[in-house]
Amino acid sequence: MPAYIDVLSPEEIRGLAIYIAERRVDRLFTDFRIDAPIAIPGGTVASQEHDFRLELVTDKLDPLPFSIQPLPDGRILVTEKMKGLRIVDKQGNISELIPGTPEVFDDAIEAVLVWGHGWLLDIALHPDYEENGWIYLHHTERCKDCWLIARSFNRVVRGRIKDNQWVDEEEIWYPGPAYYSFVPDVAAGGRLAFDNEGFLYISVGVKGSSNFDGVQDLTKPWGKIHRVHDDGRIPGDNPFIGQNDTYPTIWTFGHRSPQGLEFNAATNTIWSTEMGPRGGDELNLLKPGRNYGWPLVSLGLNYDGSPIEYADWLDIAFDLHDIEQPVVDLTPAPAVSSFIFYQGDMFPRWRSNALVGSLKGSTLYRIIIGEAGEYVSSETLLSQLARIRDIEVGADGNIYLLLEHADGGQILRMTPTSEI
């Protein structure tokens, strides 16, 4: 923008460019599409490699579901943030809440978004689930004796479902009450992923005293991705083991709002999606011990248009070369959510591609990542659909989308219509 070079500062030019980009795609950062009509396309949806159709599994969920986990027998486990855990059968019928799971609370404040504490977040199956029956839940433990204001922090447990009850619960990861925070659980991250060696990865967002506090501090557990054994033991090769005053389960740090966490079986790598503020949504390859930048740098801006540069305020000196850059930058921000690396049989030409959802963007992207972890190309599979909170693959290779909406959450199934 050479015409503005003597009129506006580089920060102002960047802010203007992001504003123009937001308007161009009709994605203002203040429009969260919470009650926008759900537009499920009928018939065949054409795409570059596979045509597909969408089928409704159920539309009877709470407005704020968080995660789905297909079971080997075709049923689907679903978590509702402020309700609990349910099972959706193969006909789309939903069960009553499964008793015995961690307590959740539905006294959140209704603002532009819902702000609350004590939510049920992600659900994942143990890699050997069919032999041992272990199911993992990521939730936010809420303090029982808070004075005036609720506080919470992330916790991971595992258990089994027997006779439609949650039993055999074991605590896997929990830093404890010392880290309770009044920052709402919308910032908690809350995802789980297993790799091919059975290590469990845990995402925790900005649950300090602010959006910036402690994210760069290796003694604090928030703003981090953590790595543990399936039973909660701390791996001896975690990157900060043996360093004084560091939290021993940290795998990576400098994360703002890690909304997706997945293992790419094709390359034996772990990845995350992360929300920035205005711009700066990311798809990241997670390398052990690396710093992902928040709140020192970002490709986005603060909501008021000011740059992300809190190093001086936090008294942190850093070299930009020490900050791991995103493999994919999604600006203007679609409010990136969960994602998968597809490995099923129903869409063979999508294998190892990332399918990435978004919330206010209401868009499903297909992103091709090269063998070296580099961005290759992308395609928009669905747009103007609804807030896509989670994506999973069923045992049959079909793809399931979890939608949240003010009128009720939904699960959709993507099936191919073109020849394989």
C-alpha positions in Angstrom: 0.0 0.0 0.0 2.6 2.6 -1.1 0.0 5.5 -1.1 -0.3 5.2 2.7 3.3 4.8 3.5 3.8 8.5 4.5 0.3 8.7 6.2 -0.1 5.6 8.3 2.3 3.6 10.4 3.1 0.0 9.5 0.8 -1.1 12.3 -2.1 1.0 11.0 -1.6 -0.3 7.5 -1.6 -3.8 8.7 -4.8 -3.2 10.7 -6.5 -1.6 7.7 -5.5 -4.6 5.5 -7.0 -7.1 8.0 -10.2 -5.0 8.3 -10.5 -5.0 4.5 -9.9 -8.8 4.4 -12.6 -9.3 7.1 -15.1 -7.3 5.1 -14.2 -9.0 1.8 -15.1 -12.5 3.2 -18.0 -11.1 5.4 -16.2 -12.3 8.6 -16.3 -9.4 11.1 -14.7 -10.4 14.4 -17.8 -9.3 16.2 -20.1 -11.8 14.3 -20.0 -15.2 16.0 -22.9 -16.7 14.0 -24.3 -18.3 17.2 -27.9 -18.2 16.0 -27.4 -17.8 12.2 -29.6 -20.3 10.2 -27.9 -23.7 9.7 -27.6 -24.2 6.0 -27.2 -27.9 5.3 -26.8 -28.4 1.5 -29.1 -31.0 0.0 -28.0 -33.4 -2.7 -24.4 -33.8 -3.9 -21.7 -31.4 -2.8 -18.9 -31.3 -5.4 -15.2 -31.1 -4.4 -11.9 -31.5 -6.2 -11.3 -35.2 -5.2 -14.5 -36.6 -3.8 -18.1 -35.5 -4.2 -20.1 -36.1 -1.0 -23.4 -35.6 0.7 -24.4 -34.6 4.2 -26.9 -36.7 6.3 -28.4 -35.6 9.6 -27.6 -38.0 12.4 -29.4 -36.0 15.2 -30.5 -32.5 15.9 -31.5 -33.1 19.5 -28.3 -32.1 21.3 -27.8 -29.2 23.8 -26.9 -25.9 22.0 -23.3 -26.2 23.3 -21.8 -29.6 22.6 -18.0 -29.9 22.5 -16.8 -33.2 21.3 -17.9 -36.4 19.6 -16.2 -39.8 19.6 -17.5 -42.6 17.3 -17.4 -46.0 18.8 -16.4 -49.2 17.0 -20.0 -50.4 17.0 -21.3 -47.3 15.2 -22.7 -45.4 18.2 -21.3 -42.0 19.0 -20.2 -40.6 22.4 -20.9 -36.8 22.7 -20.0 -34.3 25.4 -22.2 -31.3 26.1 -20.2 -28.6 28.0 -22.7 -27.8 30.7 -24.8 -31.0 30.7 -22.5 -34.1 30.6 -21.9 -37.2 28.5 -24.5 -38.9 26.2 -24.5 -41.8 23.7 -26.1 -41.4 20.2 -27.2 -44.8 18.8 -27.0 -45.8 15.1 -30.6 -44.5 14.5 -29.8 -41.1 15.9 -31.5 -41.5 19.3 -29.8 -39.8 22.2 -29.5 -41.4 25.6 -30.1 -39.8 29.0 -27.0 -38.3 30.6 -24.5 -41.0 31.7 -24.3 -40.8 35.5 -21.0 -40.7 37.4 -19.0 -38.5 35.1 -17.2 -35.4 36.5 -19.6 -32.7 37.7 -20.5 -29.9 35.3 -22.2 -26.6 35.9 -24.8 -24.8 33.7 -24.9 -21.4 35.5 -22.8 -19.7 32.8 -23.3 -16.0 32.0 -25.1 -15.4 28.7 -23.1 -12.7 26.9 -22.0 -12.5 23.2 -20.5 -15.9 24.0 -21.2 -18.1 27.0 -18.8 -17.6 29.9 -18.7 -20.2 32.7 -16.7 -22.6 34.8 -16.8 -26.3 35.3 -17.4 -27.7 31.8 -17.0 -31.1 30.1 -14.8 -30.8 27.1 -13.0 -33.4 25.0 -13.5 -37.2 24.9 -11.1 -39.8 23.5 -10.7 -43.5 23.4 -7.6 -45.4 24.5 -5.8 -46.8 21.4 -6.6 -50.3 22.8 -10.2 -49.4 23.7 -11.6 -52.6 22.4 -9.4 -54.6 24.8 -9.4 -52.3 27.9 -12.5 -50.1 27.6 -10.8 -46.9 28.7 -12.4 -43.6 27.8 -10.7 -40.3 28.5 -12.5 -37.1 29.5 -11.0 -33.6 29.6 -13.0 -31.2 31.8 -12.5 -28.2 34.0 -12.6 -28.9 37.7 -14.5 -26.2 39.5 -13.6 -25.2 43.0 -16.2 -26.3 45.5 -15.8 -23.5 48.1 -15.1 -20.4 45.9 -16.0 -17.1 47.5 -18.3 -14.9 45.4 -16.8 -15.9 42.0 -16.4 -19.4 40.4 -12.9 -20.6 39.4 -11.7 -23.7 37.6 -8.8 -25.5 35.9 -8.3 -28.3 33.5 -8.3 -31.9 34.6 -8.1 -35.2 32.6 -9.6 -38.5 33.9 -10.3 -41.9 32.4 -13.1 -44.4 33.1 -15.3 -47.0 31.6 -19.0 -47.1 30.7 -20.7 -50.2 32.2 -24.4 -50.7 32.3 -24.8 -47.1 31.1 -22.8 -45.7 34.0 -19.4 -44.1 34.3 -17.2 -46.3 36.5 -13.6 -47.1 37.4 -12.6 -43.4 37.2 -8.9 -42.6 37.5 -7.2 -39.2 37.5 -4.7 -38.9 34.7 -3.6 -35.2 34.8 -4.5 -32.4 37.2 -2.2 -29.6 38.4 -4.4 -29.1 41.4 -6.4 -26.3 43.2 -3.4 -24.0 43.3 -4.1 -23.2 39.6 -7.8 -22.4 39.8 -8.6 -19.4 37.6 -11.5 -17.1 37.2 -10.7 -16.9 33.5 -13.8 -18.5 31.8 -13.6 -22.0 30.4 -14.1 -20.7 26.8 -10.3 -20.2 27.0 -9.4 -23.6 28.4 -8.4 -25.4 25.2 -9.4 -28.8 26.4 -8.5 -31.2 23.7 -6.9 -34.7 23.8 -4.9 -36.8 21.3 -3.0 -40.1 21.4 0.1 -40.8 19.2 1.1 -44.2 17.8 3.3 -44.9 20.9 0.4 -44.5 23.3 1.4 -41.0 24.7 -1.5 -38.7 25.5 -1.3 -35.0 24.6 -3.4 -32.5 26.4 -4.1 -28.9 25.4 -4.6 -26.1 27.9 -5.4 -22.5 26.8 -5.0 -19.2 28.6 -6.3 -20.0 32.0 -4.0 -17.7 34.0 -5.1 -14.5 35.5 -5.3 -12.9 32.0 -4.9 -13.5 28.3 -1.1 -13.0 28.7 -0.1 -14.0 32.2 2.1 -17.1 32.5 1.8 -18.4 28.9 5.6 -18.0 28.5 6.3 -19.2 32.0 7.5 -22.8 32.1 6.5 -23.2 35.8 2.9 -22.6 34.9 0.7 -25.3 33.2 -1.6 -23.1 31.1 -0.9 -21.9 27.5 0.8 -25.3 26.9 0.5 -28.6 25.3 1.3 -31.4 27.8 2.4 -35.0 27.2 1.9 -38.0 29.6 1.7 -41.8 29.4 -1.8 -43.3 29.1 -1.9 -43.8 32.9 -0.7 -40.3 33.7 3.0 -41.1 34.3 5.4 -38.4 33.2 7.6 -39.5 30.2 11.3 -39.3 31.0 12.1 -37.8 27.6 9.7 -34.8 27.9 11.7 -31.7 26.8 11.8 -29.9 30.1 12.5 -32.9 32.4 15.3 -32.2 34.8 15.2 -28.4 34.4 14.6 -26.6 37.7 11.1 -25.2 38.4 9.6 -26.3 35.1 6.3 -28.1 34.8 7.4 -31.6 33.8 4.5 -32.5 31.5 5.0 -29.5 29.1 5.6 -30.5 25.5 5.2 -27.1 23.8 4.4 -23.6 25.1 3.3 -20.1 24.0 -0.3 -21.2 23.0 -3.3 -18.9 23.2 -6.4 -21.0 22.5 -5.6 -24.5 21.2 -8.9 -25.7 19.9 -7.8 -28.8 18.0 -5.2 -31.4 18.7 -4.5 -34.4 16.4 -1.9 -37.0 15.6 -0.9 -37.4 11.9 -0.3 -41.2 11.5 1.2 -40.7 8.0 4.2 -38.7 9.4 4.1 -39.6 13.1 3.7 -36.0 14.1 1.4 -34.2 16.5 -0.5 -31.0 15.4 -2.8 -28.3 16.8 -5.1 -25.6 15.7 -5.1 -22.4 17.6 -7.3 -19.3 17.7 -5.7 -15.9 17.5 -7.7 -12.7 18.1 -8.3 -10.7 14.8 -6.3 -12.9 12.5 -3.5 -15.2 13.6 -5.5 -18.4 13.6 -3.0 -21.2 13.1 -2.4 -24.8 12.1 0.8 -25.8 14.0 3.2 -28.7 13.8 4.1 -29.3 17.5 7.8 -29.8 18.0 9.0 -30.7 21.5 10.2 -27.8 23.6 9.3 -25.2 21.1 7.8 -21.8 21.7 4.7 -20.9 19.6 4.8 -17.2 20.4 1.8 -16.0 22.3 1.7 -13.3 23.5 5.0 -12.1 22.2 4.1 -12.2 18.5 1.2 -13.1 16.3 0.2 -12.7 12.7 -3.1 -11.2 14.0 -4.0 -8.1 15.9 -5.7 -7.4 19.2 -9.5 -6.8 18.9 -8.9 -3.1 19.1 -6.6 -3.2 16.1 -3.3 -2.8 18.1 -0.4 -5.1 17.4 0.4 -8.2 19.5 3.7 -7.2 21.2 3.6 -7.8 24.9 7.3 -8.7 25.3 8.3 -5.3 26.9 5.2 -5.3 29.1 6.1 -8.8 30.3 9.8 -8.0 30.4 10.6 -10.9 28.1 13.5 -10.7 25.7 13.3 -13.1 22.7 14.6 -13.7 19.2 12.0 -14.2 16.5 14.0 -17.1 15.2 13.2 -18.9 18.4 9.5 -18.7 17.8 7.9 -21.6 15.8 5.8 -20.2 13.0 2.5 -21.7 11.9 2.5 -24.1 9.0 -0.8 -22.5 7.9 -2.0 -19.0 8.8 -5.8 -18.5 8.6 -6.2 -14.7 8.4 -8.8 -13.2 8.5 -9.6 -15.5 11.5 -12.4 -17.9 10.9 -12.3 -18.9 14.6 -10.6 -22.2 13.8 -11.8 -25.2 15.8 -11.1 -28.9 15.7 -9.7 -30.9 12.9 -8.6 -34.4 11.8 -6.0 -36.0 9.6 -8.1 -38.3 7.5 -7.0 -42.0 7.4 -10.2 -43.8 6.4 -11.2 -45.8 3.4 -14.4 -43.9 2.3 -12.4 -40.9 1.0 -9.1 -42.5 -0.1 -7.9 -39.4 -2.0 -8.2 -37.4 1.1 -5.9 -39.6 3.1 -3.4 -37.7 5.3 -5.2 -34.4 4.4 -6.2 -32.1 7.3 -10.0 -31.4 7.5 -10.3 -28.2 9.6 -13.4 -26.8 11.0 -14.3 -23.2 12.1 -16.8 -21.5 14.3 -17.7 -18.0 13.2 -16.3 -18.9 9.8 -18.8 -21.8 9.5 -16.4 -23.3 7.0 -14.8 -26.8 6.5 -11.4 -26.7 4.9 -9.3 -29.5 3.3 -5.6 -28.7 3.7 -2.9 -30.7 2.0 0.3 -31.0 4.1 3.5 -32.4 2.5 5.7 -35.2 3.9 8.1 -32.6 5.4 5.2 -30.9 7.2 4.9 -28.0 4.8 1.7 -26.4 3.4 0.9 -27.5 -0.1 -2.6 -26.3 -1.0 -6.2 -26.1 0.4 -9.8 -26.3 -0.7 -13.0 -25.1 0.9 -15.4 -28.1 1.2 -18.3 -26.4 3.0 -19.0 -22.7 3.7 -21.8 -20.9 5.5 -22.8 -24.1 7.2 -22.8 -23.5 11.0 -20.4 -23.4 13.9 -18.3 -26.6 13.5 -17.2 -27.5 16.9 -15.7 -31.0 16.3 -14.8 -33.4 13.5 -14.2 -37.2 13.8 -14.0 -40.3 11.6 -16.2 -43.3 12.3 -15.1 -46.9 12.1 -16.7 -47.1 8.7 -14.5 -44.2 7.4 -17.4 -41.7 7.1 -16.7 -38.2 8.6 -18.9 -36.8 11.4 -19.3 -33.0 12.1 -20.5 -31.7 15.4 -22.4 -28.4 15.0 -23.3 -26.0 17.8 -26.3 -23.6 17.5 -28.6 -21.6 19.7 -31.5 -23.8 18.7 -29.7 -27.1 19.4 -26.6 -29.0 18.5 -26.4 -31.4 15.6 -24.3 -34.2 14.3 -23.9 -34.6 10.5 -22.4 -37.5 8.6 -20.4 -36.9 5.4 -20.5 -39.8 2.9 -19.0 -40.0 -0.5 -21.2 -40.0 -3.7 -18.5 -40.3 -6.2 -16.8 -43.6 -7.1 -13.8 -44.6 -4.9 
